[in-house]
Amino acid sequence: MSTGARAAVDRICAYFESISPQSVSDIGGFYTPDARFKDPFNEVQGITAITHVFSHMFESLHEPRFVVTSRIVDGAQCFLVWEFRFRFKRLDTTTEQVVRGGSHLVLTQDGRIRDHRDYWDAAEELYEKLPMVGSFMRWLKRRANR
């Protein structure tokens, strides 16, 4: 499956780097019907639930987009390193935010995603950027590092 897996990962990366409110409905072509998705805020299973996660992203943020910066493919598994870029719809609506993280994907023989787990630090990458919560999070970090 190595060559097939690499082609599937290329296709998956192209999809996520170009995902839009209109193309969210195409998620079923990239995930199995019973696929699992987990990130710091969600743990869902099935196409409908995964579609909702990505639809909500477009409802909550201005111009969200992924940039895959690196990938490792090993058999039916891969790890993607990415940047998630967006602007808040509330608070600071002009500054582009960048969250750096990674995704572990387990693929089926036909190149669809069976398991998708995102890894990123919500405290550092998101909460510290929020006005009131950010000051508190930075204070906690300083206290913990003493």
Number of C-alpha atoms within 10 A of each C-alpha: 15 12 10 14 23 20 13 22 25 12 15 18 18 14 17 16 16 11 19 16 14 8 12 18 16 13 18 17 13 19 23 20 16 14 21 21 22 16 14 12 8 13 14 16 18 16 22 14 16 24 16 14 17 18 17 12 16 18 12 14 16 17 16 22 20 20 17 19 11 10 18 13 15 13 15 21 18 18 19 19 17 21 16 16 17 21 19 17 13 10 10 13 13 12 10 13 17 17 16 20 17 19 20 17 22 21 24 17 12 13 22 23 26 19 20 21 18 19 14 17 13 15 15 15 14 16 17 18 16 14 11 10 14 16 14 14 17 16 12 11 14 10 9 8 6 5
